[in-house]
Amino acid sequence: MKDSNYMENMGIKKLALKTSTPMVISMIAIALYGITDSAFISNISEDALTTVALSIPMQAIITAIGLGTGIGINSILAKFLGEKDNEKAQKTIGYGFVFMLISWLVVAIISLFGTRSLFSFFTDNIKIQQLGYEYFSILGIFSIGSMFQILFQKILEAHGKTKMSMFVQFSGTGINLILDPLLIFGLLGMPALGIRGAAISTVIGQSIGAIIGLVCIIKNKIFNFKYLEDVKFDKDIIKSIYEVGFPTMLLEAADSFITLYLNKILIDFSEAAVSTWGVYGQLQKFVMIIVYGLNYGMIPIVAYNLGAKKKERIKECISFYIKLALGVVVTGQLLFLIIPTQLISIFDVSDEVLSIAVPAFRILSCGFAFAGVSLVLSATFQAFGNGTYSLIVNLSRKIIFVLPILFMLKGVMGIYSVWTAFTIAEIATMIVAIVLYRKISKKVMEEQYV
């Protein structure tokens, strides 16, 4: 079999394993980092865990800025590489350097001067405000490593070097996990820096990951740095980059803002409720992020076979990935239902957090199976070239249905309204996703196969 034909000739199961496994491994590494990092921090104090929970959406906004630009660069760069247009490919990488640098400067300035105000908005607890400044200001001011690690990973992926990209991710994550206990608790002669140690470990890991990514790019002669000496902006290329990247940026940012709003609601109940949401978010992410990894592998398979007019192969692929996703999320759902206490005990939480978290985990996990179907169909819409439908599905899961349901239930169910709103939203979103899929699949198939 020729290499150029494997996307349309290789068996779907084997092809899924080939394309999705590296993505899933990379996603698992990210999720494990988040869980381990929060577990270490929970041993400092519950205030520290609450601080991290309040910081998560703000960290996600930083990631959204970098990821949106990185995905835009990745897509346009891959296009120019396919067209053998090296001049535009080099320009695109050069723009990536410039845009990431500008993004970092904006984030650093806001983090330096705005962190205290952000945390005072959420809580009157002076200790949490101080911990928030010590933790998040470091992450924001030194987020240059995070920004450029994302950029270099996406550049490597556009050149087909997915293993190198994965190595960059693992390197940064691994270094962070090694440094976390050393700098948080002062092991092996290191200073005990508490929550500041967690932040410093993170930025060191990200920065070393970025350096390794840069070394990979230089070693493989991917970029000629002369293009940074006199950057001349091409409006068409820049527009194309952000036409692709902005929806991702918007979606990630919207998700972060709803979490910020949710934290504001939860903290009115108790700080333990915020800690509960933070713990749930880390463990739930471990389940859902595997589905995202599967989807990243599915999209190019569906898109390629759409172009190759392989109608039955597309249906087989979508069906297989839905089964894979359901296998993952149902396993996670059973664990959340049966052993929530053991899962929560990974973190050093108080009895108050445990009493809130156990029923929360059981209610929220009831939406996992519905979310699995929605996420695969959302990725299918992307493969079909319909980013609008994908955006509708993802916003429905987090905003469109959640907010009105939460407002209706809050006065009746108290804190349980939060957990119930998300579960009902997952069911409603799946229904919307199926309706949209039936509509678009018929249209796409008719356009491609007449």
C-alpha positions in Angstrom: 0.0 0.0 0.0 1.4 3.4 -0.9 1.8 5.9 1.9 -0.2 8.5 0.2 -3.3 6.2 0.0 -3.4 4.9 3.6 -6.1 7.4 4.6 -8.6 5.9 2.2 -7.4 2.3 2.0 -6.3 1.3 5.5 -8.9 -0.3 7.7 -10.8 2.2 9.9 -9.9 0.6 13.2 -6.2 0.4 12.3 -6.3 3.9 10.9 -8.0 5.2 14.0 -5.3 3.7 16.1 -2.6 5.2 13.9 -4.0 8.8 13.9 -5.6 9.1 17.3 -3.1 7.3 19.6 -0.5 10.1 19.7 -3.2 12.7 20.3 -4.8 10.7 23.1 -1.4 10.1 24.8 -0.7 13.9 24.6 -4.1 14.7 26.0 -3.6 12.2 28.8 -0.3 13.9 29.7 -2.0 17.3 30.0 -4.8 15.9 32.1 -2.4 14.0 34.4 -0.4 17.2 34.9 -3.5 19.0 36.0 -4.6 16.3 38.4 -1.1 15.9 39.9 -0.5 19.6 40.2 -3.8 20.1 42.1 -3.1 17.1 44.3 0.2 18.6 45.4 -1.3 22.0 46.0 -4.2 20.5 48.0 -1.6 19.4 50.6 -0.7 23.0 51.2 -4.1 24.0 52.4 -7.8 24.1 51.3 -7.4 27.9 50.6 -4.6 27.0 48.2 -6.8 24.5 46.4 -9.6 27.1 46.2 -7.1 29.5 44.8 -6.1 27.1 42.0 -9.8 26.4 41.3 -10.4 30.2 40.9 -7.3 30.4 38.7 -8.2 27.6 36.3 -10.5 29.7 34.0 -7.9 32.6 33.9 -5.2 30.1 32.9 -7.5 28.8 30.3 -7.9 32.2 28.8 -4.1 32.5 28.4 -4.1 29.0 26.8 -7.0 30.1 24.5 -5.0 33.1 23.2 -2.0 30.9 22.4 -4.1 27.9 21.1 -6.2 30.0 18.8 -3.2 31.6 17.2 -1.4 28.2 17.1 -4.2 26.4 15.4 -4.6 29.1 12.9 -0.8 29.0 12.1 -1.0 25.2 12.0 -3.8 25.1 9.4 -2.5 27.8 7.1 1.1 26.6 7.3 -0.1 23.0 6.4 -1.9 24.5 3.4 1.1 26.4 2.1 3.3 23.3 2.6 0.9 21.3 0.6 1.0 23.9 -2.1 4.8 23.8 -2.0 4.8 27.6 -1.3 7.9 27.8 0.9 7.9 31.7 0.9 4.4 31.9 2.4 5.1 29.0 4.8 8.1 30.8 6.2 6.2 34.1 6.5 3.4 32.3 8.4 5.9 30.9 10.9 7.4 34.4 11.2 4.0 35.8 12.0 3.6 33.1 14.7 6.7 34.4 16.5 5.4 38.0 16.3 1.8 37.3 17.3 2.8 35.1 20.3 5.3 37.8 21.5 2.6 40.4 21.4 0.1 38.1 23.1 2.5 37.4 25.9 3.2 41.1 26.5 -0.5 41.8 26.8 -1.1 38.9 29.2 2.0 39.8 31.3 0.9 43.4 31.7 -2.6 42.4 32.7 -1.3 39.8 35.1 1.1 42.2 36.7 -1.4 44.9 37.4 -4.8 43.1 37.5 -4.4 39.9 39.4 -5.3 41.3 42.8 -8.4 42.9 41.4 -9.5 39.7 39.8 -9.3 37.7 43.0 -10.9 40.4 45.1 -13.8 40.2 42.7 -14.4 36.6 43.7 -13.8 36.6 47.4 -13.3 38.8 50.5 -10.9 36.2 51.9 -7.6 38.1 52.2 -5.6 35.0 52.4 -7.0 33.6 49.1 -6.5 37.0 47.5 -2.8 37.0 48.5 -2.3 33.3 47.4 -4.0 34.2 44.1 -1.5 37.0 43.5 1.4 34.8 44.4 0.2 32.0 42.1 -1.4 33.6 39.1 0.8 36.6 38.7 3.8 34.3 38.1 1.9 32.2 35.6 0.8 35.3 33.7 4.0 37.3 33.7 6.0 34.3 32.6 3.5 32.9 30.2 5.9 33.4 27.3 7.0 29.7 27.7 3.4 28.5 27.4 2.7 30.6 24.4 5.8 29.5 22.4 5.5 25.9 23.5 2.0 25.8 21.8 3.4 27.6 18.7 6.3 25.2 18.3 4.1 22.2 18.8 1.7 23.4 16.1 4.5 24.2 13.7 6.0 20.7 14.1 2.5 19.1 13.6 2.0 21.0 10.4 5.2 19.5 9.1 4.0 16.0 10.1 6.3 15.7 13.1 3.7 14.6 15.6 6.1 12.5 17.6 8.4 15.5 18.1 5.3 17.6 19.1 4.3 15.0 21.6 7.9 14.9 23.0 7.8 18.7 23.5 4.5 18.3 25.4 5.8 15.5 27.6 9.1 17.2 28.3 7.4 20.3 29.7 4.9 18.3 31.7 7.5 15.9 33.0 9.8 18.6 34.2 6.9 20.4 35.9 5.8 17.2 37.8 9.4 16.6 39.0 9.8 20.2 40.2 6.3 20.5 41.8 7.0 18.6 45.1 10.6 19.9 45.2 9.6 23.6 45.1 6.2 23.3 46.9 7.5 21.3 49.9 11.2 22.1 49.9 12.5 18.6 49.2 16.2 17.7 48.4 17.5 21.0 49.7 15.1 23.2 47.6 13.3 26.1 49.2 9.8 25.4 50.4 7.9 28.0 48.3 4.3 26.7 48.8 1.9 27.8 46.1 4.6 30.0 44.5 6.6 26.8 44.0 3.7 25.3 42.0 3.6 28.3 39.7 7.4 28.5 39.3 7.4 24.7 38.4 4.8 25.3 35.8 6.5 28.2 34.0 9.9 26.4 34.1 8.3 23.3 32.6 6.6 25.3 29.9 9.7 27.3 29.1 11.9 24.2 28.8 9.2 22.6 26.6 9.4 25.7 24.4 13.2 25.6 24.2 13.0 21.9 23.2 10.4 22.8 20.6 12.7 25.5 19.2 15.6 23.2 19.1 13.5 20.7 17.1 12.6 23.4 14.6 16.2 24.5 14.2 17.6 21.0 14.0 15.1 20.1 11.2 15.7 23.4 9.4 12.0 24.2 9.4 12.4 28.0 9.7 14.8 30.5 8.3 15.2 33.2 10.9 16.0 35.8 8.3 12.2 36.2 8.0 12.2 37.8 11.4 14.6 40.5 10.4 12.1 42.4 8.3 8.6 41.2 8.9 6.2 42.5 6.3 2.6 41.7 7.1 0.5 40.0 4.5 -3.2 40.9 5.2 -4.5 37.8 3.4 -2.3 35.4 5.4 -3.1 37.1 8.7 -6.8 37.1 7.9 -6.6 33.4 7.1 -4.8 32.6 10.3 -7.4 34.1 12.5 -10.4 33.0 10.4 -9.3 29.5 11.5 -8.0 30.3 14.9 -10.5 32.8 16.2 -13.4 30.3 16.7 -11.2 28.1 18.9 -10.0 31.2 20.8 -13.6 32.4 21.2 -14.8 29.0 22.4 -12.0 28.5 24.9 -12.5 32.0 26.2 -16.3 31.6 26.5 -15.8 28.4 28.4 -13.4 30.3 30.8 -15.8 33.2 31.3 -18.7 30.8 32.2 -16.4 29.1 34.7 -15.5 32.5 36.2 -19.2 33.3 36.5 -19.9 29.8 38.0 -17.1 30.3 40.5 -18.8 33.6 41.5 -22.1 31.7 42.1 -20.4 28.8 44.0 -18.4 31.0 46.3 -21.7 32.5 47.5 -22.5 29.0 48.8 -19.0 28.3 50.2 -15.4 28.2 49.3 -15.7 24.4 49.6 -18.1 24.5 46.7 -15.5 26.2 44.6 -12.9 23.6 45.6 -15.4 20.9 44.7 -15.8 22.3 41.2 -12.0 22.6 40.8 -11.5 18.9 41.8 -14.4 17.8 39.6 -13.0 19.8 36.7 -9.6 18.1 36.9 -11.0 14.6 37.1 -13.7 15.1 34.5 -11.1 16.6 32.1 -9.2 13.3 32.3 -12.2 11.6 30.8 -13.3 14.1 28.3 -9.8 15.0 27.1 -9.4 11.5 25.9 -12.4 12.0 23.7 -10.9 15.2 22.4 -7.7 13.3 21.5 -9.8 10.7 19.6 -11.6 13.5 17.8 -8.3 15.1 16.7 -7.4 11.8 15.0 -10.9 11.5 13.5 -11.1 14.9 11.8 -8.4 14.3 9.1 -9.8 10.8 8.3 -13.3 12.1 7.7 -12.1 15.2 5.8 -9.8 13.2 3.6 -12.4 10.6 2.7 -14.9 13.3 2.1 -12.6 14.6 -0.6 -12.0 11.1 -1.8 -15.8 10.6 -2.1 -15.8 7.5 0.2 -19.3 7.8 1.6 -19.6 4.5 3.3 -16.1 4.9 4.8 -17.1 8.2 6.3 -20.2 6.6 7.9 -18.1 3.7 9.3 -15.5 6.1 10.7 -18.1 8.3 12.5 -19.9 5.2 13.9 -16.6 3.7 15.1 -15.5 6.9 16.9 -18.9 7.3 18.6 -18.5 3.7 20.0 -14.9 4.5 21.1 -16.1 7.8 22.8 -19.0 6.0 24.5 -16.6 3.3 25.8 -14.4 6.0 27.4 -17.1 8.2 28.9 -19.3 5.3 30.2 -16.2 3.9 31.9 -15.6 7.3 33.5 -19.3 7.6 34.4 -19.3 4.3 36.2 -16.2 5.3 38.2 -17.8 8.6 39.2 -21.0 6.9 40.3 -19.4 3.9 42.1 -16.2 5.2 43.7 -16.5 9.0 43.9 -15.0 9.1 47.4 -11.9 7.3 46.3 -11.5 9.6 43.3 -11.9 12.7 45.4 -9.4 11.4 48.0 -6.6 11.8 45.4 -6.8 15.4 46.7 -6.3 16.3 50.3 -9.7 17.8 50.9 -11.8 18.6 54.0 -14.9 16.7 55.1 -17.0 19.6 54.0 -15.6 19.4 50.4 -16.1 15.7 50.4 -19.7 16.0 51.5 -20.5 18.4 48.7 -18.4 16.6 46.1 -19.7 13.1 46.3 -23.3 13.9 45.3 -22.0 16.5 42.8 -19.9 13.8 41.1 -22.8 11.4 40.8 -25.2 14.0 39.4 -22.7 15.5 36.9 -21.5 12.1 35.7 -25.0 11.3 34.5 -24.3 13.6 31.5 -21.1 11.9 30.4 -22.6 9.5 27.8 -24.6 12.3 26.2 -21.5 14.5 26.1 -19.5 11.8 24.3 -21.9 11.7 21.4 -22.1 15.5 21.2 -18.3 15.9 21.1 -17.8 13.3 18.3 -20.6 15.0 16.2 -19.0 18.4 16.9 -15.7 17.1 15.5 -17.6 15.7 12.5 -19.0 19.1 11.8 -15.4 20.5 11.7 -14.4 17.7 9.3 -17.3 18.7 7.1 -16.1 22.2 7.1 -19.0 23.6 9.2 -17.4 25.4 12.1 -20.7 27.1 12.9 -22.5 23.9 13.9 -19.5 22.8 15.9 -19.5 26.1 17.8 -23.3 25.8 18.5 -22.8 22.4 20.0 -19.9 23.4 22.2 -21.6 26.6 23.4 -24.7 24.7 24.1 -22.9 22.4 26.5 -21.4 25.2 28.5 -23.6 28.3 28.0 -26.7 28.3 25.9 -28.6 25.7 28.0 -26.7 25.9 31.2 -27.4 29.5 32.1 -31.2 29.5 31.7 -31.6 26.1 33.5 -29.3 27.4 36.3 -31.4 30.5 36.7 -34.7 28.5 36.8 -33.4 25.9 39.4 -31.2 28.0 41.6 -34.0 29.3 43.9 -35.4 25.8 44.2 -32.4 23.4 44.4 -29.7 25.6 45.8 -26.2 24.3 45.1 -27.7 21.2 43.4 -29.0 23.5 40.7 -25.4 23.9 39.4 -24.8 20.1 39.0 -28.3 19.4 37.6 -28.0 22.3 35.1 -24.9 20.9 33.5 -26.4 17.4 33.3 -29.7 18.6 31.7 -27.6 20.7 29.3 -25.7 17.7 28.1 -28.9 15.8 27.2 -30.3 18.8 25.4 -27.1 19.4 23.5 -26.9 15.8 22.3 -30.4 16.2 20.8 -29.3 19.4 19.1 -26.2 17.7 17.8 -28.1 14.8 16.3 -30.6 17.1 14.6 -27.8 19.2 13.1 -25.9 16.1 12.0 -28.9 14.7 10.2 -29.3 18.0 8.5 -25.7 18.5 7.4 -24.8 14.9 6.6 -27.6 14.7 4.0 -26.5 18.0 2.5 -22.8 17.2 2.4 -23.3 13.7 1.0 -25.6 15.0 -1.8 -23.1 17.7 -2.7 -20.1 15.3 -2.7 -21.6 12.3 -4.3 -23.9 13.5 -7.1 
